[in-house]
Amino acid sequence: MAEGDTGLEVGRARVLHPGPLRWLRATGWMVLLFLVFTGFYGGIQFLPKSTPLDALKVLAACVAGFAVYAGAVRLAEGRWPSELKLSHAPVDLLVGAAVGALIMALVIAALSLMGVYQISGPHGGSPWKMLNIAIQSGMMEELAFRAILMRLMMRAFGAWPSLIAQAALFGAAHAFNPGATIVSSVAIMIEAGFLLAAFYMLSNRLWMSVGLHAAWNFTQGWLWGASVSGTPRTPSFFTSEPKPGAPEFLSGGAFGPEASLPCMIVGTLVAALVLWMAWKKGNFKVRPDEPSQASEVGAGVS
C-alpha cells in the first residue's frame, strides 16, 4: 500500500491546502458546514413521522443533505468525499446496525438481570415514528459530528484533540434533553461520542457510524420501548422502564438506558476496542499531502 493510501482522509486541497494558517481555514470551514447542516437537521425534525410515507420523506431529506454536503466538499476541497463512498455503504450499514442492536440488547439484558428494569409486552406498537427518528438522527448527527466536526478538527489539530472535542460536544448537545443530568451528558460523551467516532476512524467512512447510531436508537426506542436520550417514549414492541426506587446511576433514571452504568461499561469497552483497531490500522494519522501539491504551495510562499 502506498504511503498516500494510509491514514484518515480529512481533505488536502483548495480550502484545506498545505500552507500558512491551514488550521484556521479548516476551523472556519468546519464552523460554516456545521451551522448549515445543523440548521438543515433542525428543519427535518419538523417533518411528520407517523407513516411509511413519512419515513420516505425523512430519508429523502437526509439523502438530499448528504448530496449537498458532497457537492460542498467537491467545490471547496476539490474531492468527492470518500467518507460517503457508496460502494461500501450496504455492508457498512449492516455491520454498524448489528453492533448497535447487539449493544442495546446487552444493556437491556443487564438492566433486567440486575433487577433495576422491568420489561412488559409485547404490544405490537407501530415502528414508524421511532424509525423516522432513528433515520434522521443516525444520518444527520453523524454527518454533523463525525464527517464535519471530527474530520475538520483532525485536519486542524490532530487525532486526539478532535476525538475528545467531538465527543464532548456530542455529550453537550444532549445536555438539555428531558431528564438530562451531568452524568447523562458524560455518559453520552464516553459511550456514544467515542464509540461512533471509533467506527468512523476504523473504516475511514461514515456508514458504520450511521448504521450503529440508527439501530441503537431504533432498538432502544421501538424494540425495547425505553426512553431514548430522555425523549418521550414512542409506540413500541416491548416497554422497558426503571423499577420504582431503582438507583438512578444503575438504571439511567428518566433519561433512559444511555445514562445507566451497564451502557457506560458496554459502550466504553466496545469503543476502546474499535479505537485500538483504528490505531493499529494507522488511522490516528492524517493521510499525507501529495508531495507535488505540498511542493507547489511551498514554492508559492517561499
C-alpha positions as CSV (number, residue, x, y, z in Angstrom):
1,M,0.0,0.0,0.0
2,A,1.4,3.4,-1.0
3,E,2.1,6.0,1.7
4,G,-0.7,8.2,0.4
5,D,-3.2,5.4,0.9
6,T,-2.6,5.2,4.7
7,G,-4.2,7.4,7.4
8,L,-7.5,9.1,7.6
9,E,-8.7,11.1,4.7
10,V,-9.6,14.6,6.0
11,G,-9.1,16.8,3.0
12,R,-5.9,18.2,1.5
13,A,-6.8,20.6,-1.3
14,R,-8.3,24.1,-2.0
15,V,-9.5,25.5,1.3
16,L,-7.5,22.8,3.1
17,H,-4.4,23.1,1.0
18,P,-1.0,22.9,2.7
19,G,0.4,26.3,3.8
20,P,0.1,29.0,6.4
21,L,-3.0,29.0,8.7
22,R,-4.3,25.7,7.4
23,W,-5.7,25.1,10.9
24,L,-7.7,28.4,10.8
25,R,-9.0,27.7,7.3
26,A,-10.1,24.2,8.4
27,T,-11.8,25.6,11.5
28,G,-13.6,28.3,9.6
29,W,-14.8,25.7,7.0
30,M,-15.9,23.4,9.8
31,V,-17.9,26.1,11.6
32,L,-19.7,27.1,8.4
33,L,-20.6,23.5,7.4
34,F,-21.7,22.6,11.0
35,L,-24.0,25.6,11.2
36,V,-25.5,24.9,7.7
37,F,-26.2,21.2,8.4
38,T,-27.4,21.6,12.0
39,G,-29.9,24.1,10.6
40,F,-30.8,21.6,7.9
41,Y,-31.3,18.9,10.5
42,G,-33.4,21.2,12.6
43,G,-35.7,21.6,9.6
44,I,-36.0,17.9,9.1
45,Q,-37.2,17.4,12.7
46,F,-40.4,19.3,11.8
47,L,-41.4,16.7,9.2
48,P,-44.3,14.4,10.2
49,K,-43.1,10.9,11.3
50,S,-46.0,8.6,11.7
51,T,-46.4,6.6,8.4
52,P,-44.3,4.7,5.9
53,L,-44.6,7.7,3.5
54,D,-43.3,10.0,6.2
55,A,-40.3,7.6,6.5
56,L,-39.6,8.0,2.8
57,K,-39.8,11.8,3.1
58,V,-37.4,11.9,6.0
59,L,-35.0,9.5,4.2
60,A,-35.2,11.6,1.1
61,A,-34.5,14.8,3.0
62,C,-31.4,13.2,4.7
63,V,-30.1,11.9,1.4
64,A,-30.5,15.4,0.0
65,G,-28.5,16.7,2.9
66,F,-25.7,14.2,2.2
67,A,-25.8,15.2,-1.5
68,V,-25.5,18.9,-0.6
69,Y,-22.5,18.0,1.7
70,A,-20.9,16.0,-1.1
71,G,-21.3,19.0,-3.5
72,A,-19.9,21.4,-1.0
73,V,-16.9,19.2,-0.3
74,R,-16.3,18.8,-4.1
75,L,-16.3,22.6,-4.6
76,A,-14.4,23.7,-1.5
77,E,-12.0,20.8,-1.0
78,G,-11.5,19.6,-4.6
79,R,-12.6,16.0,-3.9
80,W,-15.6,13.7,-3.8
81,P,-16.0,12.7,-0.1
82,S,-14.5,9.2,0.4
83,E,-16.3,9.2,3.8
84,L,-19.5,8.8,1.8
85,K,-18.3,6.2,-0.6
86,L,-21.4,4.4,-1.8
87,S,-19.8,1.0,-2.8
88,H,-19.2,0.2,0.8
89,A,-22.4,1.6,2.2
90,P,-24.6,-1.6,2.3
91,V,-22.1,-3.7,4.2
92,D,-21.0,-0.9,6.5
93,L,-24.6,0.0,7.3
94,L,-25.4,-3.7,8.1
95,V,-22.3,-4.1,10.3
96,G,-23.0,-0.9,12.2
97,A,-26.7,-1.7,12.7
98,A,-25.8,-5.2,14.0
99,V,-23.4,-3.7,16.5
100,G,-25.8,-1.1,17.6
101,A,-28.7,-3.6,18.1
102,L,-26.4,-6.0,20.0
103,I,-25.1,-3.4,22.3
104,M,-28.6,-2.2,23.3
105,A,-29.7,-5.8,23.7
106,L,-26.8,-6.4,26.1
107,V,-27.6,-3.3,28.0
108,I,-31.3,-4.0,28.4
109,A,-30.5,-7.6,29.4
110,A,-28.0,-6.4,32.1
111,L,-30.5,-3.9,33.5
112,S,-33.1,-6.6,33.7
113,L,-30.8,-9.2,35.3
114,M,-29.7,-6.6,37.8
115,G,-33.3,-6.1,38.8
116,V,-33.5,-2.4,38.1
117,Y,-35.6,-2.5,34.9
118,Q,-39.0,-4.0,34.3
119,I,-40.0,-5.2,30.8
120,S,-43.6,-5.7,29.6
121,G,-45.1,-6.7,26.3
122,P,-45.1,-7.4,23.5
123,H,-47.6,-4.7,22.5
124,G,-47.0,-4.6,18.7
125,G,-46.8,-0.8,18.6
126,S,-46.2,0.9,15.2
127,P,-42.5,1.3,14.4
128,W,-42.7,4.2,12.1
129,K,-42.3,7.2,14.4
130,M,-39.2,5.7,16.0
131,L,-37.8,4.6,12.6
132,N,-38.1,8.1,11.3
133,I,-36.3,9.5,14.4
134,A,-33.6,6.8,14.0
135,I,-33.0,7.7,10.3
136,Q,-32.7,11.4,10.9
137,S,-30.5,11.2,14.0
138,G,-28.4,8.4,12.5
139,M,-27.7,10.2,9.3
140,M,-27.7,13.9,10.2
141,E,-26.0,13.7,13.6
142,E,-23.2,11.5,12.1
143,L,-22.8,14.0,9.2
144,A,-22.5,16.9,11.6
145,F,-20.4,15.4,14.4
146,R,-18.2,12.9,12.6
147,A,-17.9,13.9,8.9
148,I,-17.8,17.7,9.7
149,L,-16.6,18.4,13.3
150,M,-14.3,15.5,13.8
151,R,-12.8,15.3,10.3
152,L,-12.0,19.0,10.1
153,M,-10.8,19.3,13.7
154,M,-8.5,16.4,12.9
155,R,-7.3,18.4,9.9
156,A,-6.7,21.4,12.1
157,F,-5.4,19.9,15.4
158,G,-4.8,16.2,15.0
159,A,-6.5,13.0,16.1
160,W,-6.7,13.1,19.9
161,P,-7.9,16.7,20.2
162,S,-10.5,16.1,17.6
163,L,-11.6,12.8,19.1
164,I,-12.1,14.3,22.6
165,A,-13.6,17.6,21.4
166,Q,-16.3,16.0,19.2
167,A,-17.2,13.5,22.0
168,A,-17.5,16.4,24.5
169,L,-19.7,18.4,22.1
170,F,-21.9,15.4,21.4
171,G,-22.5,14.9,25.1
172,A,-23.2,18.7,25.5
173,A,-25.7,18.5,22.6
174,H,-27.8,16.2,24.8
175,A,-27.5,18.2,28.0
176,F,-30.8,20.0,27.5
177,N,-32.9,16.9,26.7
178,P,-35.7,15.9,29.2
179,G,-34.2,14.2,32.2
180,A,-30.6,15.1,31.4
181,T,-28.0,15.4,34.1
182,I,-24.3,15.9,34.2
183,V,-24.0,12.1,34.5
184,S,-26.1,11.5,31.3
185,S,-24.1,14.1,29.3
186,V,-20.8,12.4,30.4
187,A,-22.3,9.0,29.6
188,I,-23.3,10.2,26.1
189,M,-19.8,11.7,25.6
190,I,-18.0,8.5,26.5
191,E,-20.2,5.6,25.4
192,A,-21.6,7.2,22.3
193,G,-19.3,10.0,21.2
194,F,-16.2,7.9,21.3
195,L,-18.0,4.8,20.1
196,L,-19.4,6.4,17.0
197,A,-16.2,8.2,16.2
198,A,-14.3,4.9,16.6
199,F,-16.2,3.2,13.8
200,Y,-15.7,6.3,11.5
201,M,-11.9,6.2,12.3
202,L,-11.7,2.4,11.7
203,S,-13.5,2.4,8.4
204,N,-12.5,5.9,7.1
205,R,-16.2,6.1,6.1
206,L,-19.4,7.3,7.8
207,W,-21.7,4.4,7.1
208,M,-20.9,2.1,10.0
209,S,-21.5,5.0,12.4
210,V,-24.8,5.8,10.7
211,G,-26.0,2.2,10.9
212,L,-24.9,1.9,14.6
213,H,-26.5,5.2,15.6
214,A,-29.8,4.5,13.8
215,A,-30.0,0.9,15.1
216,W,-29.0,1.9,18.7
217,N,-31.9,4.5,18.7
218,F,-34.4,2.3,16.9
219,T,-34.0,-0.9,19.0
220,Q,-33.8,1.1,22.2
221,G,-36.9,3.1,21.4
222,W,-39.1,0.7,19.5
223,L,-38.0,-2.9,20.2
224,W,-37.4,-2.3,23.9
225,G,-39.6,0.7,24.4
226,A,-37.2,2.6,26.5
227,S,-36.7,6.4,26.6
228,V,-34.1,7.5,24.1
229,S,-31.9,10.3,25.5
230,G,-34.7,11.4,27.7
231,T,-37.3,11.9,24.9
232,P,-40.9,10.8,25.4
233,R,-41.5,7.1,24.5
234,T,-43.0,6.3,21.1
235,P,-45.2,3.3,20.3
236,S,-43.1,0.2,20.9
237,F,-43.0,-3.6,20.8
238,F,-41.9,-4.0,24.4
239,T,-41.9,-1.4,27.2
240,S,-38.8,-1.1,29.4
241,E,-38.5,1.3,32.3
242,P,-36.8,1.6,35.6
243,K,-38.4,-0.1,38.6
244,P,-39.6,2.3,41.3
245,G,-36.8,3.1,43.7
246,A,-34.0,1.8,41.4
247,P,-30.8,3.7,41.9
248,E,-30.5,6.3,39.1
249,F,-26.8,5.6,38.4
250,L,-27.7,2.0,37.7
251,S,-30.9,2.5,35.7
252,G,-30.3,5.8,34.0
253,G,-33.4,7.2,35.5
254,A,-35.7,9.4,33.4
255,F,-33.0,9.8,30.7
256,G,-33.1,6.1,29.8
257,P,-30.6,3.3,29.4
258,E,-28.0,5.5,27.9
259,A,-27.3,7.1,31.3
260,S,-27.1,3.7,33.0
261,L,-24.0,2.0,34.4
262,P,-24.3,-1.0,32.1
263,C,-24.5,1.1,29.0
264,M,-21.4,3.1,30.0
265,I,-19.5,-0.1,30.6
266,V,-20.5,-1.9,27.4
267,G,-20.2,1.2,25.2
268,T,-16.9,2.2,26.6
269,L,-15.4,-1.3,26.2
270,V,-16.5,-1.5,22.6
271,A,-15.3,2.0,21.8
272,A,-11.9,1.2,23.3
273,L,-11.6,-2.0,21.3
274,V,-12.5,-0.3,18.0
275,L,-10.3,2.7,18.7
276,W,-7.4,0.4,19.3
277,M,-8.1,-1.3,15.9
278,A,-8.2,2.1,14.2
279,W,-4.9,3.0,15.8
280,K,-3.3,-0.3,14.7
281,K,-4.6,0.4,11.2
282,G,-2.8,3.7,11.2
283,N,-6.0,5.9,11.1
284,F,-4.9,8.1,14.0
285,K,-2.8,9.8,11.4
286,V,-4.0,12.2,8.7
287,R,-3.4,10.9,5.2
288,P,-0.3,12.7,3.9
289,D,-0.4,15.6,1.4
290,E,0.6,14.8,-2.1
291,P,4.3,15.7,-2.5
292,S,3.8,17.7,-5.7
293,Q,0.9,19.6,-4.1
294,A,2.9,20.5,-1.0
295,S,6.0,21.5,-3.0
296,E,3.9,23.7,-5.3
297,V,2.4,25.5,-2.3
298,G,5.8,25.8,-0.7
299,A,7.2,27.3,-3.9
300,G,4.4,29.8,-3.9
301,V,5.0,31.1,-0.4
302,S,8.8,30.9,-0.2
